[in-house]
Structures are given as structure tokens and as C-alpha cells.
């Protein structure tokens, strides 16, 4: 026993040091780097996104055609008018409208935009929470629940668990009242990780002003499935369940902060149009200049997700697949994950620890007294096998195994 003391006690001591090191952001960043590497390797084999998701990008061509961003809301009104030719099931703006045009509550441009919203089945606009510590309470208001327009809060009786852990703020930026009365809203909060700046965990619900509201994507799903807040049930730390009219359910896994862990897929897998290109195509069809092109993906009865994609615009940030990319694709990935049941799973931490210890003990004891070539070659082979296995699990099983600390 004494002869094997180092071999038996060494692995637990090393493991303790490794797990302690994981508390530091620098070490966590290294682990995240291995995760992002796996996303990039599998990206070329990613399947096409759900056929009912169509991206509408505010791209470079649109900026050339329509001028610098932000545009007048007249441009959005024009889009909605043309979309009546082939109306989407849901139109989601990952765009904020927290103020009236030129501060005028009676702006004709805003009134016309609101009227155009009402001509569609479901329009969704974005809201965002404010950091209470950075907000001056002077001039800030908390709209009462009856002033939320079309949007409903999740009933308290539909929520199980510690709501205090859900992202909670007093104040938020909502669409102006005119647009709350003509569209639904959802919270587009997607804070970057303090570790590496990548948006990995996105809240599915937000508590603000004393009420729990859906995120932009949850609201989009509710309208897509024709359900309202009373059909949404939340088990904090486990799942969000959307009960559908026909009796089925959509189940979304969440953590104890009611956040969803994004399973990133390649941006190239999404069906996408440029904003100005779609308007020009719809205008040509409307004026009888041409028919809808057979090779041009339709938007009718689809979810049309609108956001900034042009380089240099503000809504950009790092993702596992890009150093800097359009953040609207964070929302698109969540939507696609849920519609295709493409959820990411994480390995059981306790099982990983036990497995690591057993393999390490067998390796150390089994290689004792072996030649230097065998003693070094076997561990290197095991590292290679495990790394390849973690990549296979990520690509084929959506299972995220830790790589940095085990190897």
C-alpha cells in the first residue's frame, strides 16, 4: 500500500487542484475555447434550419438603398404593407422602438406604422431591461399591467420555483404605448458572458415591474403556436412548457435563472433575405412587373425575424463561430433549437469526476514500471481518443463534455 501511495493519492489531489482552478475566469475561458472549437468543426455538417424561419437582414445593400441606420419608421410601414401580399405567420422585430419619432406622440409616421402592424396577425417588437443601479428614477415610469397593450404577463400560478433567481429589474425600455397597443413585445436581453463576451445563456423570461414577461423568442413561439401567457408554465431550474391547443407541448430546458443554453449552428444554414431586396421583390410583384421568383424563398406563413446584419452596425458581438457577427442570429439559433428540438446537453459533473479518477488510477498503476515510450504514449493516446470522442458527442449527440480539465 505504501508503495502505491503516490499513485493512489496523487490523482485526487490533482483533480482537486484542477476543479479549484475552474473557479477562475481565465481557466473557464480555456474550457469555453474547446467548446467553440467543437462548434466550428461540426459547423460544416450543420443541417438546414427549420423551414419556417426566415431571416430578414438589415444588410449592406439595404444601407446603400435606404441610407444610414436607423431608418424612418415609414420604411418599416412600407415593408409591412408589401408583406400583405404574402403575410408571414409572425413578424418579429429584433429592433427597439422606445420613443416616438422626433418625440411627437402624435407623429403621423408612427401612427401609420402602428396601423400597418394591425394589418398583420402577429407583430412582435423588442423590449430590454435596464440596470436599476444605473438608472435615474427621475422621469422613469413603470407601466401598469393594463398599459402593456397586447402583451400579457405570465400568471404567477403558472410559475414553480424561486422567482427571485430570475433576472429581475424595476425599470425596462418598452415599445411606446402606441406600439404596445398594436404589437406584442418580448425581451431581447442577451448579455455577454463576463468570461469571454459570448452570449451563451439567454433568459427565456424576465421579471420587471413586478411581473414576469416572455423573452422575444418565447413571445415569437407563443404567437407561432397561437397561444397566450396562460398556456405557458415555468419550472425554474428545469423547463418552460408551452401547452398547445391540440394537446401537445413544447418543452424548453432552462437553468435556475430561467436561462436557455444556446446551441449555436452555422449562420449559413438559415434562409435569409436582405431587407431592401425583399421590399424590391414584393414591390415588383405588387406592381405586376414580375411573379414571385420560383427560387426565392417565400415568407408566407413563416416566422420573419428582422435584425441588423451589416458590418459596422451596433447589434454585433462575438459568437462561438465568429469573432464578431450579427446578434440577431443568437435569437435565430434559440428559435431554431426549439423548433427542431436541437437542445444542447451537458455531461453529469459527478459522473465525469468518478470516471476521470477511475481511468487515471488504472492508467497510473498500469503503467508503473513501463518504458518511457509506453508510459508517455498511452496517456497521449487516451487524450487523443477522449478529445475525438468529445467532438463526436458534440456533433452527433449534442452532448457537451468538458475537455480542458480532463486532459
Secondary structure as UniProt FT lines:
FT   HELIX           2..4
FT   HELIX           5..21
FT   TURN            22..23
FT   HELIX           25..43
FT   TURN            44..45
FT   TURN            51..52
FT   STRAND          53..58
FT   HELIX           60..66
FT   HELIX           73..82
FT   HELIX           83..86
FT   STRAND          90..96
FT   HELIX           101..103
FT   TURN            105..106
FT   HELIX           108..118
FT   STRAND          123..129
FT   HELIX           132..134
FT   TURN            138..139
FT   HELIX           145..147
FT   TURN            149..150
FT   HELIX           156..158
FT   STRAND          159..160
FT   HELIX           163..165
FT   STRAND          168..169
FT   STRAND          172..173
FT   HELIX           177..180
FT   TURN            181..182
FT   STRAND          184..187
FT   TURN            194..196
FT   STRAND          201..203
FT   STRAND          205..208
FT   TURN            209..210
FT   STRAND          211..215
FT   HELIX           216..224
FT   TURN            225..226
FT   HELIX           229..231
FT   STRAND          232..235
FT   TURN            236..238
FT   STRAND          239..243
FT   TURN            245..246
FT   STRAND          249..253
FT   TURN            256..257
FT   STRAND          259..261
FT   HELIX           267..269
FT   STRAND          271..274
FT   HELIX           275..286
FT   TURN            287..288
FT   TURN            294..295
FT   TURN            300..301
FT   STRAND          303..308
FT   TURN            311..312
FT   STRAND          316..317
FT   STRAND          325..326
FT   HELIX           328..339
FT   TURN            340..341
FT   STRAND          345..346
FT   HELIX           349..366
FT   TURN            367..369
FT   HELIX           372..397
FT   STRAND          399..400
FT   TURN            404..406
//
